Amino acid sequence: MRKTGSPEGTGSDGTAGMLVCAAQTGALLAGFMVVQFGRTDEYGRPPGAPLGLLCLLVFAPPLLLFLGAVHTFVMTMPADLLARAAARRANGALWQWQCGCVLALGAVYAAALAAAGAPYLYSWASVSASAVLPLLGVAWFHRGERRRGRPYSRGDVWFRVLPAGFLLAVTAVVACGVALATGAVGAYEAPHPAQEAMPGVWTSEEGGAEVRLQEGGGAVFSGVPYEGWEQEGSCDGTGTWRYVPTDGATGGTVEFDVVGEDCPLGTWTVGGTDERLELYALFGDPDAGDVRILVKQAAG
């Protein structure tokens, strides 16, 4: 057992680091879920089902504690211990050494993430920033132990961190809710191509379906899926198409009419981006249906 108030810290360091990291991760998760559940996706489907939210509420607390423990083991405590060892042997304030150790460890872990394909600078900043609040929490408990003259028990640490974590999560939820309401968090806006941009070859992502939209309004269909009241299948043949542009966040639509075939392709909606135009249709339950997507191919 280390001495209270010694530069080595106390036995509550690991518990404090774990709980503060779990609290900040929980706040980020809460804010993310508010944004996700507060808007529809790019294909017009509402957010996740209530069952998924229930599973998240059940399994998130133990998962957050586990992630907090891992983060404490690989980031918070190594940075704190290295900084304290350096502060004993060299000049400089403890917080300066902590900043240096956090940046150094962040650079090492960011290199591993970059090897897996993540942007290096973004990974370095994110990993380094993740240790700031846990280290501040550890420092806060150090100061409290010096004032009281005795170490905090693990129960004391839990009693103090959990309410603060709850307030942090509530703050994140309110902030993200306000951001959604004011439009600060931008919703998806579909592209609005001109009529001249629509002709061309549109194929499914997984292959097998193709539509050729001709400039004169003709269309050639090959394996294009459709869904009717009591039937579904794929359509081959020829027909016509008509583009109906729109304004605002929703994309325009393309209405198909197949000649001499009993396959009601109906209306597909323009989605994707200006650089990657898509036509999509929802099959099945509109709230959680299957999305069929056709992507426009580059000319040539």
C-alpha positions as a Markdown table, in Angstrom:
| # | Residue | x | y | z |
|---|---|---|---|---|
| 1 | Met | 0.0 | 0.0 | 0.0 |
| 2 | Arg | 1.4 | 3.4 | -1.0 |
| 3 | Lys | 1.5 | 6.3 | 1.4 |
| 4 | Thr | -1.3 | 8.8 | 1.2 |
| 5 | Gly | -0.2 | 12.0 | -0.6 |
| 6 | Ser | 3.0 | 10.4 | -1.9 |
| 7 | Pro | 4.0 | 11.2 | -5.5 |
| 8 | Glu | 3.4 | 7.6 | -6.4 |
| 9 | Gly | -0.4 | 8.1 | -6.0 |
| 10 | Thr | -2.7 | 5.8 | -4.1 |
| 11 | Gly | -4.6 | 2.5 | -4.5 |
| 12 | Ser | -7.7 | 4.4 | -5.7 |
| 13 | Asp | -6.0 | 5.6 | -8.9 |
| 14 | Gly | -7.0 | 2.6 | -11.0 |
| 15 | Thr | -10.6 | 2.6 | -9.8 |
| 16 | Ala | -10.9 | 6.4 | -10.5 |
| 17 | Gly | -9.3 | 6.1 | -13.9 |
| 18 | Met | -11.5 | 3.2 | -14.9 |
| 19 | Leu | -14.7 | 4.9 | -13.7 |
| 20 | Val | -14.0 | 8.3 | -15.2 |
| 21 | Cys | -13.1 | 6.7 | -18.6 |
| 22 | Ala | -16.3 | 4.6 | -18.4 |
| 23 | Ala | -18.3 | 7.8 | -17.6 |
| 24 | Gln | -16.8 | 9.7 | -20.5 |
| 25 | Thr | -17.3 | 6.8 | -23.0 |
| 26 | Gly | -20.9 | 6.5 | -21.7 |
| 27 | Ala | -21.5 | 10.2 | -22.3 |
| 28 | Leu | -20.2 | 9.9 | -25.8 |
| 29 | Leu | -22.4 | 6.9 | -26.5 |
| 30 | Ala | -25.4 | 8.6 | -25.1 |
| 31 | Gly | -24.9 | 11.6 | -27.3 |
| 32 | Phe | -24.3 | 9.4 | -30.3 |
| 33 | Met | -27.5 | 7.5 | -29.7 |
| 34 | Val | -29.5 | 10.7 | -29.4 |
| 35 | Val | -28.3 | 11.8 | -32.8 |
| 36 | Gln | -28.9 | 8.3 | -34.3 |
| 37 | Phe | -32.4 | 7.9 | -32.9 |
| 38 | Gly | -33.3 | 11.5 | -33.6 |
| 39 | Arg | -33.1 | 11.3 | -37.4 |
| 40 | Thr | -33.8 | 8.9 | -40.2 |
| 41 | Asp | -31.1 | 7.4 | -42.3 |
| 42 | Glu | -30.2 | 8.3 | -45.9 |
| 43 | Tyr | -32.8 | 5.9 | -47.2 |
| 44 | Gly | -35.7 | 7.3 | -45.2 |
| 45 | Arg | -35.8 | 4.5 | -42.6 |
| 46 | Pro | -36.4 | 5.5 | -39.0 |
| 47 | Pro | -33.7 | 4.7 | -36.4 |
| 48 | Gly | -33.1 | 1.4 | -34.6 |
| 49 | Ala | -35.8 | -0.7 | -33.0 |
| 50 | Pro | -36.8 | -0.4 | -29.3 |
| 51 | Leu | -35.4 | -3.9 | -28.7 |
| 52 | Gly | -32.0 | -2.8 | -29.8 |
| 53 | Leu | -32.2 | 0.2 | -27.4 |
| 54 | Leu | -33.2 | -2.2 | -24.6 |
| 55 | Cys | -30.2 | -4.4 | -25.3 |
| 56 | Leu | -28.0 | -1.4 | -25.3 |
| 57 | Leu | -29.2 | -0.3 | -21.9 |
| 58 | Val | -28.7 | -3.8 | -20.5 |
| 59 | Phe | -25.3 | -4.6 | -21.9 |
| 60 | Ala | -23.7 | -1.1 | -22.1 |
| 61 | Pro | -22.8 | -0.7 | -18.3 |
| 62 | Pro | -20.6 | -3.8 | -18.0 |
| 63 | Leu | -19.1 | -3.1 | -21.4 |
| 64 | Leu | -18.3 | 0.5 | -20.4 |
| 65 | Leu | -16.6 | -0.7 | -17.2 |
| 66 | Phe | -14.6 | -3.3 | -19.2 |
| 67 | Leu | -13.5 | -0.6 | -21.7 |
| 68 | Gly | -12.6 | 1.7 | -18.9 |
| 69 | Ala | -10.5 | -1.0 | -17.3 |
| 70 | Val | -8.6 | -1.7 | -20.5 |
| 71 | His | -8.1 | 2.0 | -21.1 |
| 72 | Thr | -6.8 | 2.5 | -17.6 |
| 73 | Phe | -4.3 | -0.4 | -18.0 |
| 74 | Val | -2.9 | 0.7 | -21.4 |
| 75 | Met | -3.2 | 4.5 | -21.2 |
| 76 | Thr | -4.2 | 6.3 | -18.0 |
| 77 | Met | -2.0 | 4.5 | -15.5 |
| 78 | Pro | 1.1 | 4.1 | -17.7 |
| 79 | Ala | 1.0 | 7.8 | -18.5 |
| 80 | Asp | 0.5 | 8.7 | -14.8 |
| 81 | Leu | 3.2 | 6.4 | -13.5 |
| 82 | Leu | 5.7 | 7.4 | -16.2 |
| 83 | Ala | 5.1 | 11.1 | -15.5 |
| 84 | Arg | 5.5 | 10.7 | -11.8 |
| 85 | Ala | 8.8 | 8.8 | -12.3 |
| 86 | Ala | 10.1 | 11.5 | -14.7 |
| 87 | Ala | 9.0 | 14.3 | -12.3 |
| 88 | Arg | 11.1 | 12.8 | -9.5 |
| 89 | Arg | 14.2 | 12.6 | -11.6 |
| 90 | Ala | 14.0 | 15.8 | -13.7 |
| 91 | Asn | 12.7 | 19.3 | -13.5 |
| 92 | Gly | 9.2 | 20.3 | -14.6 |
| 93 | Ala | 5.7 | 20.2 | -13.2 |
| 94 | Leu | 3.9 | 16.9 | -13.0 |
| 95 | Trp | 1.1 | 18.0 | -15.4 |
| 96 | Gln | 3.8 | 18.8 | -18.0 |
| 97 | Trp | 5.2 | 15.3 | -17.8 |
| 98 | Gln | 1.7 | 13.8 | -17.9 |
| 99 | Cys | 1.0 | 15.7 | -21.1 |
| 100 | Gly | 4.2 | 14.5 | -22.7 |
| 101 | Cys | 3.6 | 10.9 | -21.7 |
| 102 | Val | 0.0 | 11.0 | -23.0 |
| 103 | Leu | 1.2 | 12.4 | -26.3 |
| 104 | Ala | 4.0 | 9.8 | -26.6 |
| 105 | Leu | 1.7 | 6.9 | -25.8 |
| 106 | Gly | -0.9 | 8.3 | -28.1 |
| 107 | Ala | 1.6 | 8.4 | -30.9 |
| 108 | Val | 2.5 | 4.7 | -30.3 |
| 109 | Tyr | -1.1 | 3.5 | -30.3 |
| 110 | Ala | -2.0 | 5.8 | -33.2 |
| 111 | Ala | 0.7 | 4.1 | -35.3 |
| 112 | Ala | -1.0 | 0.7 | -34.7 |
| 113 | Leu | -4.4 | 2.2 | -35.7 |
| 114 | Ala | -2.8 | 3.8 | -38.8 |
| 115 | Ala | -1.4 | 0.4 | -39.8 |
| 116 | Ala | -5.0 | -0.8 | -39.8 |
| 117 | Gly | -6.1 | 2.0 | -42.1 |
| 118 | Ala | -7.1 | 4.8 | -39.7 |
| 119 | Pro | -5.9 | 8.4 | -40.3 |
| 120 | Tyr | -2.8 | 8.8 | -38.1 |
| 121 | Leu | -3.3 | 12.4 | -36.9 |
| 122 | Tyr | -7.0 | 11.8 | -36.1 |
| 123 | Ser | -6.1 | 8.7 | -34.2 |
| 124 | Trp | -3.3 | 10.4 | -32.3 |
| 125 | Ala | -5.5 | 13.2 | -31.3 |
| 126 | Ser | -8.4 | 10.9 | -30.3 |
| 127 | Val | -6.3 | 8.5 | -28.3 |
| 128 | Ser | -4.4 | 11.3 | -26.5 |
| 129 | Ala | -7.6 | 13.2 | -25.7 |
| 130 | Ser | -9.2 | 10.1 | -24.2 |
| 131 | Ala | -6.7 | 10.2 | -21.3 |
| 132 | Val | -7.3 | 13.8 | -20.3 |
| 133 | Leu | -10.4 | 13.4 | -18.3 |
| 134 | Pro | -9.3 | 10.2 | -16.5 |
| 135 | Leu | -6.0 | 11.8 | -15.5 |
| 136 | Leu | -7.9 | 14.9 | -14.2 |
| 137 | Gly | -10.1 | 12.6 | -12.2 |
| 138 | Val | -7.1 | 10.8 | -10.7 |
| 139 | Ala | -5.5 | 14.2 | -9.8 |
| 140 | Trp | -8.8 | 15.3 | -8.2 |
| 141 | Phe | -8.7 | 12.3 | -5.9 |
| 142 | His | -5.1 | 12.9 | -5.1 |
| 143 | Arg | -5.9 | 16.4 | -3.9 |
| 144 | Gly | -8.8 | 15.2 | -1.9 |
| 145 | Glu | -6.7 | 12.5 | -0.2 |
| 146 | Arg | -4.1 | 15.1 | 0.8 |
| 147 | Arg | -6.9 | 17.3 | 2.3 |
| 148 | Arg | -8.5 | 14.5 | 4.3 |
| 149 | Gly | -5.2 | 12.9 | 5.3 |
| 150 | Arg | -6.3 | 9.4 | 4.3 |
| 151 | Pro | -7.0 | 7.5 | 1.1 |
| 152 | Tyr | -10.4 | 7.0 | -0.5 |
| 153 | Ser | -11.9 | 3.6 | -0.5 |
| 154 | Arg | -13.2 | 2.1 | -3.7 |
| 155 | Gly | -16.7 | 2.7 | -2.4 |
| 156 | Asp | -15.9 | 6.4 | -1.9 |
| 157 | Val | -14.6 | 6.6 | -5.5 |
| 158 | Trp | -17.7 | 4.9 | -6.9 |
| 159 | Phe | -20.0 | 7.2 | -4.8 |
| 160 | Arg | -18.3 | 10.3 | -6.2 |
| 161 | Val | -17.7 | 9.3 | -9.9 |
| 162 | Leu | -21.1 | 7.7 | -10.7 |
| 163 | Pro | -23.2 | 10.9 | -10.0 |
| 164 | Ala | -20.7 | 13.0 | -12.0 |
| 165 | Gly | -20.8 | 10.4 | -14.8 |
| 166 | Phe | -24.6 | 10.6 | -14.8 |
| 167 | Leu | -24.5 | 14.4 | -15.0 |
| 168 | Leu | -22.0 | 14.2 | -17.9 |
| 169 | Ala | -24.3 | 11.8 | -19.8 |
| 170 | Val | -27.3 | 14.1 | -19.2 |
| 171 | Thr | -25.2 | 17.1 | -20.5 |
| 172 | Ala | -24.2 | 15.1 | -23.6 |
| 173 | Val | -27.8 | 14.1 | -24.3 |
| 174 | Val | -29.2 | 17.7 | -23.9 |
| 175 | Ala | -26.4 | 19.1 | -26.0 |
| 176 | Cys | -26.9 | 16.7 | -28.8 |
| 177 | Gly | -30.7 | 17.2 | -28.6 |
| 178 | Val | -30.3 | 20.9 | -28.9 |
| 179 | Ala | -27.8 | 20.4 | -31.8 |
| 180 | Leu | -30.5 | 18.3 | -33.6 |
| 181 | Ala | -33.2 | 20.7 | -32.9 |
| 182 | Thr | -31.2 | 23.7 | -34.2 |
| 183 | Gly | -29.8 | 22.0 | -37.2 |
| 184 | Ala | -26.2 | 22.2 | -35.9 |
| 185 | Val | -25.9 | 18.5 | -36.6 |
| 186 | Gly | -26.6 | 18.3 | -40.3 |
| 187 | Ala | -29.1 | 15.8 | -41.5 |
| 188 | Tyr | -28.5 | 13.9 | -44.7 |
| 189 | Glu | -29.5 | 15.8 | -47.8 |
| 190 | Ala | -30.0 | 13.9 | -51.0 |
| 191 | Pro | -28.4 | 15.1 | -54.3 |
| 192 | His | -30.5 | 16.9 | -56.8 |
| 193 | Pro | -29.2 | 16.0 | -60.2 |
| 194 | Ala | -30.4 | 17.6 | -63.4 |
| 195 | Gln | -32.4 | 15.6 | -66.0 |
| 196 | Glu | -29.3 | 15.4 | -68.2 |
| 197 | Ala | -27.4 | 13.5 | -65.4 |
| 198 | Met | -29.9 | 10.6 | -65.2 |
| 199 | Pro | -29.3 | 8.7 | -68.4 |
| 200 | Gly | -26.7 | 5.9 | -68.2 |
| 201 | Val | -26.2 | 2.5 | -66.7 |
| 202 | Trp | -27.3 | 1.8 | -63.2 |
| 203 | Thr | -26.3 | -1.5 | -61.5 |
| 204 | Ser | -26.9 | -3.1 | -58.1 |
| 205 | Glu | -24.0 | -3.2 | -55.7 |
| 206 | Glu | -24.0 | -7.0 | -55.4 |
| 207 | Gly | -24.4 | -7.4 | -59.2 |
| 208 | Gly | -27.2 | -9.1 | -61.2 |
| 209 | Ala | -29.5 | -6.1 | -61.6 |
| 210 | Glu | -29.1 | -3.4 | -64.3 |
| 211 | Val | -31.1 | -0.5 | -65.7 |
| 212 | Arg | -30.1 | 1.4 | -68.8 |
| 213 | Leu | -31.8 | 4.8 | -68.9 |
| 214 | Gln | -31.8 | 6.2 | -72.4 |
| 215 | Glu | -31.9 | 9.9 | -73.2 |
| 216 | Gly | -35.2 | 9.7 | -75.0 |
| 217 | Gly | -37.1 | 8.2 | -72.1 |
| 218 | Gly | -36.6 | 4.6 | -72.9 |
| 219 | Ala | -35.3 | 2.0 | -70.5 |
| 220 | Val | -33.8 | -1.5 | -70.6 |
| 221 | Phe | -34.2 | -3.7 | -67.5 |
| 222 | Ser | -32.2 | -6.8 | -66.5 |
| 223 | Gly | -32.8 | -8.6 | -63.3 |
| 224 | Val | -34.3 | -5.5 | -61.5 |
| 225 | Pro | -36.1 | -6.5 | -58.3 |
| 226 | Tyr | -39.7 | -5.5 | -57.7 |
| 227 | Glu | -42.3 | -6.1 | -55.0 |
| 228 | Gly | -46.0 | -6.0 | -55.5 |
| 229 | Trp | -49.0 | -6.6 | -53.2 |
| 230 | Glu | -48.8 | -10.4 | -53.5 |
| 231 | Gln | -45.7 | -11.0 | -55.6 |
| 232 | Glu | -42.0 | -10.2 | -55.9 |
| 233 | Gly | -39.3 | -11.1 | -58.3 |
| 234 | Ser | -37.1 | -9.6 | -60.9 |
| 235 | Cys | -37.9 | -7.8 | -64.1 |
| 236 | Asp | -36.4 | -8.2 | -67.6 |
| 237 | Gly | -37.5 | -6.2 | -70.6 |
| 238 | Thr | -38.0 | -2.7 | -71.9 |
| 239 | Gly | -40.1 | 0.3 | -70.9 |
| 240 | Thr | -39.9 | 4.0 | -70.1 |
| 241 | Trp | -38.7 | 6.1 | -67.2 |
| 242 | Arg | -39.7 | 9.6 | -66.0 |
| 243 | Tyr | -37.6 | 11.7 | -63.6 |
| 244 | Val | -39.4 | 13.9 | -61.1 |
| 245 | Pro | -37.0 | 16.3 | -59.4 |
| 246 | Thr | -37.6 | 17.7 | -55.9 |
| 247 | Asp | -36.2 | 20.4 | -53.7 |
| 248 | Gly | -35.0 | 20.2 | -50.0 |
| 249 | Ala | -33.6 | 17.2 | -48.1 |
| 250 | Thr | -35.4 | 14.5 | -50.1 |
| 251 | Gly | -34.2 | 13.3 | -53.5 |
| 252 | Gly | -36.2 | 13.2 | -56.7 |
| 253 | Thr | -37.9 | 10.1 | -58.0 |
| 254 | Val | -37.7 | 8.0 | -61.1 |
| 255 | Glu | -41.0 | 6.3 | -62.2 |
| 256 | Phe | -40.6 | 3.1 | -64.3 |
| 257 | Asp | -43.2 | 1.6 | -66.6 |
| 258 | Val | -42.3 | -1.8 | -68.1 |
| 259 | Val | -43.9 | -2.7 | -71.4 |
| 260 | Gly | -45.8 | -5.9 | -71.7 |
| 261 | Glu | -44.5 | -7.4 | -68.4 |
| 262 | Asp | -46.3 | -8.0 | -65.1 |
| 263 | Cys | -43.6 | -6.6 | -62.9 |
| 264 | Pro | -44.5 | -3.3 | -61.2 |
| 265 | Leu | -41.2 | -1.6 | -60.7 |
| 266 | Gly | -43.0 | 1.5 | -59.5 |
| 267 | Thr | -41.1 | 4.5 | -58.2 |
| 268 | Trp | -37.4 | 4.6 | -57.1 |
| 269 | Thr | -35.8 | 7.5 | -55.1 |
| 270 | Val | -32.6 | 9.3 | -55.9 |
| 271 | Gly | -30.0 | 9.0 | -53.2 |
| 272 | Gly | -26.3 | 8.7 | -52.6 |
| 273 | Thr | -24.1 | 11.8 | -53.3 |
| 274 | Asp | -23.4 | 14.0 | -56.3 |
| 275 | Glu | -20.3 | 12.0 | -57.0 |
| 276 | Arg | -22.1 | 8.6 | -56.5 |
| 277 | Leu | -25.7 | 8.7 | -57.6 |
| 278 | Glu | -28.0 | 6.0 | -56.4 |
| 279 | Leu | -31.6 | 4.9 | -57.0 |
| 280 | Tyr | -33.2 | 3.0 | -54.2 |
| 281 | Ala | -36.4 | 1.3 | -53.2 |
| 282 | Leu | -37.6 | 0.0 | -49.8 |
| 283 | Phe | -39.0 | -3.6 | -49.8 |
| 284 | Gly | -41.0 | -5.0 | -46.9 |
| 285 | Asp | -41.6 | -3.1 | -43.7 |
| 286 | Pro | -41.1 | 0.6 | -44.3 |
| 287 | Asp | -39.7 | 1.0 | -40.8 |
| 288 | Ala | -37.0 | -1.7 | -41.1 |
| 289 | Gly | -37.3 | -2.9 | -44.7 |
| 290 | Asp | -34.7 | -4.2 | -47.1 |
| 291 | Val | -33.1 | -1.5 | -49.3 |
| 292 | Arg | -32.4 | -2.3 | -52.9 |
| 293 | Ile | -29.9 | 0.1 | -54.5 |
| 294 | Leu | -28.8 | 0.8 | -58.0 |
| 295 | Val | -25.6 | 2.8 | -58.5 |
| 296 | Lys | -24.9 | 4.9 | -61.6 |
| 297 | Gln | -21.8 | 3.7 | -63.3 |
| 298 | Ala | -19.3 | 6.1 | -64.8 |
| 299 | Ala | -19.6 | 6.7 | -68.5 |
| 300 | Gly | -17.2 | 4.7 | -70.7 |
